Amino acid sequence: MSALKICLVASEVAPFAKTGGLADVAAALPRYLHAAGHDVRVFLPRYAKSELDPAETHPVDFMSDVHLAMGRLQFQYSVVTTRLPGSDLRVYAVDCPPLYGRAGIYGEEDDHLRFAFLTRAAIESCQRMGWSPHVFHCNDWHTALLPLYLKTVYGWDSMFRDSRTLLTIHNIAYQGVFARSVLRDLSLDGDAQRFYASDLEAGIVNFLKTGVLHADLLSTVSPTYAREIQSGELGMGLQGLLAQRTRSLIGILNGVDYAEWDPASDPRLPAHYGVDDLAGKEENKRRLLAELELAPADRAPLMGVISRLTAQKGFELLYEALPRALAERDTRLIALGSGATDYEGFFTQLQTKFPGKVCYYRGFSEDLAHRIEAASDIFLMPSRFEPCGLNQMYSLRYGTVPIVHRTGGLADSVQQWHWETQTGTGFLFEHFDRQGLAWALESALATYENPEAWAKLVRNGMTQDFSWEKQGAQYVEVYRRLSGVG
């Protein structure tokens, strides 16, 4: 089989810039592709806060001080390259301080310009490399204009005549909607007819919708989510357009980087363990409870939460069931995250009301996230919707039983536990309501009281395979089908 040439463009790539799961995918998938012998080149912005090791970062001589006009605006950028940790794959960071030298990654008034610039800089870098990708892999709204740019601004260049485009939707809730007037900044004011007509009439342009219109193939991060976004409210206004493109829309579940998430080797854990010896899991639980000044819990289940506290995550479903479980049962809870005031207040109140049983850590800690996964018996993830989700898959690997709403990637990665057959890996509730969550939580706590059944449930989860070796192979198949390269 011939090696593929893949250009992946993303607004964030771990560990250099990360706000969510997109960064993990944009690192793990190229790492897999490179190890499999493919020519993959990754482009991202060089943010002011980028975690680039100066000793590992080098300028690319023939991509230094490049001039690029965006409408009437003139910019100059350079490209630096560095090694992706855990691989000898080199990634390329677009260095343009006027656009990326900000305190944060997102939320700027000129985000339309910043990410359109990234998209064009990636294309122009390919030109300077003399490199024709078989597939340009775009990710979310930030790079969704790339298919249109290839047809318009770069339509003259025969170098890309056979290049195809794949747009992956990681979360359709974020679409990149801006005033129609930005078309001039995008150098696309002469191509307005290629945008969605009703949006232009409303005075807006939608980056993601434009990408859905023009990409050769669309994907999203789980099979169930691919179905969900074609109808109903989860389509976030794009359901009709996606339904029209249903034959060009596929779902591939994200993979897990088991080099980073494996209780048998995780350097962040005080004690290691595996499916054949769970003693280390109990030791992690004992130590974490002690360090957080919670009461010992040899036979009491520890529940864990690791999440951005946003409306998507559905924590209002816990408002009745969780306090009741803490009051009526010998249980513990450790929650990690920040976000909406109501959710933060809820976990703060639980910590106050149940001293010695609840710990709430406001913010984020990578070390604590790993330790919560290893120490917990139950993981709570009641998401309203979840395109893929990774924590439920981390939990399964760490022997922590997930409680999830049957939606998106949660439905594709967690199987309902059945007492009769001793099969399944967690507890799923069908309807997004408090009764469903309460049923799932009560079922999990009741099962925990039977050590033999619980041990079987835990081992079922730990033997699941969500590795990138498995999931990445599906992308290779898609790239080959899209490009016609055998």
C-alpha positions in Angstrom: 0.0 0.0 0.0 1.3 3.5 -0.9 2.1 6.0 1.8 -0.4 8.8 2.2 0.3 12.5 2.3 -1.9 14.2 4.9 -1.9 17.9 5.9 -3.8 18.3 9.2 -4.7 21.8 10.2 -6.1 22.6 13.7 -6.4 25.5 16.1 -4.9 23.5 18.9 -2.6 20.5 19.2 -1.6 19.0 22.6 0.6 19.7 24.4 1.4 22.9 22.6 -2.0 24.4 22.9 -5.1 22.8 24.4 -8.5 23.7 25.6 -10.3 20.4 24.9 -10.4 17.1 23.1 -9.6 18.6 19.7 -6.1 19.1 20.8 -5.7 15.5 21.9 -7.0 14.2 18.6 -4.9 16.6 16.6 -1.8 15.1 18.3 -2.7 11.5 18.6 -4.0 10.9 15.1 -0.9 12.3 13.3 1.3 10.4 15.8 -0.4 7.2 14.7 -0.2 8.1 11.0 3.5 8.9 11.2 4.3 5.7 13.0 2.3 3.8 10.3 4.7 5.3 7.6 2.5 8.1 6.2 3.8 11.6 5.4 1.7 13.8 7.8 2.3 17.4 8.4 0.5 19.3 11.1 -0.1 23.1 11.2 -1.3 25.2 14.2 -0.8 28.8 15.4 2.1 29.7 17.6 0.2 31.3 20.4 1.9 33.5 23.0 1.1 30.8 25.5 2.2 27.9 23.3 4.1 25.2 25.2 7.0 25.0 22.8 10.4 23.8 24.1 12.9 26.4 22.8 15.6 23.7 22.6 13.3 21.6 20.3 11.9 24.5 18.2 13.7 25.6 15.0 12.8 28.1 12.3 12.1 26.9 8.8 14.4 28.9 6.6 12.3 29.0 3.5 9.2 30.0 5.4 10.6 33.0 7.2 9.1 36.5 7.0 6.5 35.5 4.5 4.1 38.3 3.4 0.4 37.4 3.2 -2.5 39.8 2.4 -5.9 39.3 4.0 -8.1 41.7 2.1 -6.6 45.2 2.7 -4.6 44.0 5.7 -0.9 43.0 5.3 0.7 40.4 7.6 4.1 38.8 7.8 4.6 35.4 9.3 7.3 32.7 9.8 7.0 29.0 10.5 8.8 27.2 13.2 9.0 23.4 13.6 9.2 21.2 16.7 8.9 17.6 17.6 5.6 16.1 18.7 6.3 14.5 22.1 6.3 10.7 21.9 7.2 10.8 18.2 9.8 12.1 15.8 7.1 13.7 13.8 7.6 17.4 13.4 4.8 19.9 13.6 4.7 23.4 12.1 3.6 26.4 14.1 2.6 29.6 12.3 4.3 32.5 14.0 2.5 35.8 13.5 2.5 37.9 16.8 -0.1 40.5 15.7 -2.6 37.7 15.4 -1.5 35.0 17.9 0.5 37.0 20.5 -2.5 37.2 22.8 -3.1 36.0 26.3 -5.6 33.3 25.2 -6.5 31.1 22.3 -10.1 32.0 21.5 -12.5 34.8 22.2 -10.8 37.6 20.3 -12.8 40.1 18.1 -10.8 39.1 15.1 -11.0 35.4 15.5 -12.4 35.2 11.9 -9.1 36.7 10.7 -6.8 34.7 13.0 -8.1 31.3 11.9 -8.6 32.1 8.3 -5.0 33.3 8.3 -3.9 29.9 9.8 -5.8 28.1 7.1 -4.1 30.1 4.3 -0.7 30.0 5.9 -0.9 26.2 5.9 -1.8 26.1 2.2 1.0 28.5 1.3 3.4 26.5 3.4 2.6 23.4 1.3 3.3 25.5 -1.8 6.7 26.5 -0.5 7.4 22.9 0.5 6.5 21.8 -3.0 4.2 19.3 -1.3 0.9 18.2 -2.6 -1.2 16.5 0.1 -3.5 13.7 -0.9 -5.9 15.0 1.8 -6.2 18.2 3.7 -7.8 17.3 7.0 -9.6 20.3 8.5 -10.9 20.4 12.1 -13.9 22.4 13.3 -14.9 25.9 12.2 -11.5 27.4 12.7 -10.2 25.7 9.5 -13.5 25.0 7.7 -12.8 27.6 5.0 -9.9 25.5 3.7 -12.0 23.6 1.1 -13.4 27.0 -0.2 -9.9 28.5 -0.3 -8.7 25.7 -2.5 -11.5 26.3 -4.9 -11.1 30.1 -5.0 -8.0 31.9 -3.8 -5.8 28.9 -4.7 -7.9 27.5 -7.5 -5.2 28.5 -10.0 -2.5 26.1 -8.5 -2.4 22.8 -10.2 -0.4 21.5 -7.3 -3.6 20.9 -5.4 -5.6 19.7 -8.4 -5.9 16.1 -7.0 -6.0 17.1 -3.3 -9.2 16.3 -1.4 -10.6 17.7 1.8 -12.0 16.1 4.9 -13.7 18.3 7.5 -14.1 16.8 11.0 -16.8 18.3 13.2 -15.6 17.8 16.8 -18.5 19.9 18.3 -21.2 21.4 16.1 -22.2 23.8 18.9 -19.3 26.0 17.8 -19.7 27.2 14.2 -17.7 30.4 13.8 -20.5 32.9 13.0 -19.4 36.5 12.0 -20.8 39.5 10.3 -21.0 39.4 6.5 -18.6 42.4 6.4 -15.6 40.1 7.3 -15.6 38.7 3.8 -13.2 41.4 2.8 -10.8 40.4 5.6 -11.0 36.8 4.3 -10.1 37.8 0.7 -13.4 36.2 -0.2 -15.6 39.3 -0.9 -15.6 38.3 -4.6 -16.9 34.8 -3.8 -19.9 35.7 -1.7 -22.1 33.5 -3.9 -20.3 30.5 -2.5 -21.6 31.1 1.0 -25.0 30.1 2.2 -27.5 32.5 0.6 -29.9 32.8 3.6 -27.0 33.6 5.9 -25.8 36.4 3.6 -29.3 37.8 3.6 -29.2 37.8 7.4 -25.9 39.7 7.3 -23.7 36.8 8.6 -21.3 34.2 7.4 -20.9 30.8 9.1 -17.5 29.2 8.8 -18.6 25.7 9.7 -21.6 25.7 7.4 -19.4 26.9 4.6 -17.1 24.0 5.2 -20.0 21.6 5.2 -21.0 23.0 1.8 -17.6 22.6 0.2 -15.6 19.8 1.8 -15.3 16.6 -0.2 -16.1 14.5 2.9 -17.4 15.2 6.4 -16.7 13.3 9.5 -17.5 13.6 13.2 -16.1 12.0 16.3 -18.6 9.1 16.9 -21.1 7.2 14.8 -24.0 8.1 17.0 -23.2 11.8 16.9 -23.1 11.6 13.1 -26.7 10.4 13.2 -27.8 12.8 15.9 -26.7 16.0 14.1 -28.7 15.2 11.0 -32.0 15.8 12.8 -33.4 17.5 15.9 -31.8 20.1 18.2 -28.4 18.5 18.2 -27.8 19.6 14.7 -27.7 23.2 16.0 -29.3 24.6 12.9 -27.2 22.6 10.4 -29.3 19.4 10.5 -31.0 20.0 7.2 -27.7 20.7 5.3 -26.1 17.7 7.0 -29.0 15.4 6.1 -28.6 16.5 2.5 -25.0 15.4 2.7 -25.7 12.2 4.6 -23.8 10.0 2.1 -20.7 12.2 2.7 -20.9 12.2 6.5 -19.3 9.4 8.6 -18.6 9.0 12.3 -15.3 7.6 13.7 -14.9 7.4 17.4 -11.9 9.1 18.8 -9.1 7.0 20.1 -7.3 7.0 23.4 -3.6 7.5 23.7 -2.8 4.5 26.0 0.9 5.7 26.2 -0.6 8.6 28.3 -3.6 6.9 29.8 -2.7 3.4 31.2 -2.8 2.6 34.9 -0.1 0.0 34.4 2.5 2.7 33.6 1.0 6.1 34.3 3.8 8.1 36.0 1.3 10.3 37.8 0.0 7.4 39.9 1.4 6.4 43.3 0.6 2.7 42.5 0.2 0.9 39.2 -2.2 -1.8 38.4 -3.8 -3.8 35.7 -6.8 -6.0 34.8 -5.2 -9.0 36.5 -4.3 -7.3 39.7 -6.4 -4.4 41.0 -4.6 -4.0 44.3 -3.0 -0.8 43.1 -6.3 0.8 42.4 -7.3 0.4 46.0 -4.0 1.9 47.0 -4.5 4.9 44.8 -8.0 5.4 46.3 -6.6 5.2 49.9 -3.9 7.7 49.2 -6.0 10.2 47.4 -8.7 10.2 50.0 -6.1 10.8 52.7 -4.4 13.6 50.8 -7.7 15.4 50.2 -8.6 14.8 53.9 -11.6 12.7 53.1 -12.7 9.8 55.3 -11.3 6.3 54.5 -13.6 4.2 52.3 -12.5 0.6 52.2 -15.9 -0.6 51.1 -17.5 2.7 50.3 -17.7 3.7 46.6 -15.8 6.8 45.5 -17.5 8.8 42.7 -15.4 11.0 40.4 -16.2 14.0 38.2 -13.7 15.6 35.8 -15.2 18.2 33.5 -15.7 21.6 32.1 -18.7 22.8 34.0 -20.9 23.9 31.1 -24.5 23.4 30.1 -23.5 20.7 27.7 -22.3 18.5 30.6 -25.7 18.2 32.2 -24.8 18.4 35.9 -28.2 19.7 36.9 -29.3 16.1 36.7 -27.3 15.5 39.8 -29.0 18.1 41.9 -31.3 15.7 43.7 -29.8 12.2 43.3 -26.2 13.0 44.3 -27.0 14.7 47.7 -29.4 11.9 48.4 -26.8 9.3 47.7 -24.3 11.1 49.9 -26.8 11.5 52.7 -28.2 7.9 52.7 -25.2 5.9 51.7 -21.5 5.7 52.8 -20.1 7.2 49.6 -17.4 9.7 48.6 -17.1 12.3 45.8 -14.2 14.1 44.3 -15.0 16.7 41.6 -12.6 18.6 39.4 -13.5 21.4 37.1 -14.7 25.0 36.7 -17.2 26.9 34.6 -20.8 27.9 35.1 -21.5 29.6 38.5 -24.5 27.3 39.2 -22.5 24.1 38.8 -19.5 25.5 40.8 -22.0 26.5 43.5 -23.5 23.0 43.5 -20.2 21.2 44.1 -19.1 23.9 46.6 -22.3 23.3 48.6 -21.9 19.6 48.6 -18.4 20.0 50.0 -19.8 22.2 52.8 -22.8 20.0 53.5 -20.8 16.7 53.5 -17.4 17.4 55.1 -15.2 14.3 55.0 -17.2 12.9 52.1 -16.8 15.5 49.3 -13.9 17.4 47.9 -14.4 20.0 45.1 -11.2 21.3 43.3 -12.1 24.4 41.3 -9.9 24.6 38.2 -7.9 21.9 36.5 -4.9 19.8 37.3 -3.6 17.1 34.9 -2.1 15.2 37.8 -5.3 15.2 39.8 -7.3 14.2 36.7 -5.2 11.1 36.3 -5.4 10.3 40.0 -9.2 10.7 40.2 -9.6 8.3 37.3 -7.4 5.8 39.1 -8.9 6.2 42.5 -12.6 6.4 41.7 -15.0 3.5 41.5 -17.7 5.4 39.6 -17.3 8.2 37.0 -20.3 10.6 36.6 -20.7 12.0 33.0 -24.4 12.9 32.5 -23.8 15.0 29.4 -26.8 16.6 27.6 -24.9 15.8 24.4 -21.3 14.5 23.9 -19.8 14.3 20.4 -17.3 11.8 21.5 -16.0 12.2 25.0 -12.7 10.8 26.3 -13.1 10.6 30.0 -15.5 7.7 29.8 -12.9 5.8 27.8 -10.2 6.8 30.2 -12.4 5.6 33.0 -13.0 2.2 31.4 -9.2 1.7 31.1 -8.7 2.6 34.7 -11.4 0.3 36.0 -13.7 3.1 36.9 -17.3 2.4 35.9 -19.0 5.2 34.0 -22.5 6.5 34.4 -23.5 8.2 31.2 -26.4 9.6 29.2 -26.9 7.5 26.1 -25.8 10.1 23.5 -23.0 10.6 21.0 -19.8 8.9 21.8 -21.0 7.9 25.2 -23.5 5.5 23.5 -20.8 4.2 21.3 -18.2 3.5 24.0 -20.2 2.3 27.0 -22.4 -0.8 27.1 -25.1 -1.3 29.6 -24.3 -3.7 32.4 -26.6 -6.8 32.6 -26.7 -8.9 35.7 -28.0 -12.0 34.0 -25.2 -12.3 31.4 -22.5 -10.4 33.4 -21.9 -8.3 30.3 -21.5 -4.6 29.8 -19.1 -1.9 31.0 -21.3 0.8 32.7 -24.7 2.3 33.2 -26.5 4.3 30.6 -29.8 6.3 31.0 -31.9 6.8 27.9 -33.7 10.1 28.6 -31.9 13.3 29.7 -33.8 13.8 32.9 -33.3 13.5 36.7 -35.2 10.2 36.9 -33.0 8.5 34.4 -29.8 9.7 36.1 -31.2 8.6 39.5 -31.9 5.1 38.2 -28.4 4.7 36.7 -26.8 5.9 39.9 -28.9 3.7 42.1 -28.2 0.7 39.8 -24.4 1.4 40.0 -24.4 1.7 43.8 -26.5 -1.5 44.2 -24.1 -3.4 41.9 -21.1 -2.1 43.9 -22.5 -3.9 46.9 -21.8 -7.2 45.2 -18.0 -7.5 45.0 -18.0 -10.4 42.5 -20.4 -8.7 40.1 -18.5 -5.4 40.5 -15.1 -7.0 39.8 -16.5 -8.6 36.6 -18.0 -5.2 35.5 -14.6 -3.5 36.1 -12.7 -6.1 34.2 -15.1 -5.9 31.3 -14.3 -2.2 31.0 -10.6 -2.6 31.3 -10.4 -5.0 28.4 -12.0 -2.6 25.9 -9.8 -1.3 23.1 -10.1 2.3 22.0 -6.5 2.7 21.0 -5.5 4.9 18.1 -4.1 1.8 16.4 -7.7 0.7 16.0 -9.4 4.0 15.4 -6.6 5.5 13.3 -6.8 2.7 10.9 -10.4 3.8 10.1 -9.0 7.2 9.1 -6.5 5.7 6.8 -9.2 3.7 5.1 -11.2 7.0 4.7 -8.2 8.9 3.3 -7.6 6.1 0.8 -11.2 6.1 -0.3 -11.3 9.8 -0.6 -8.0 10.3 -2.5 -8.2 7.1 -4.6 -4.7 6.2 -3.3 -4.4 2.4 -2.8 
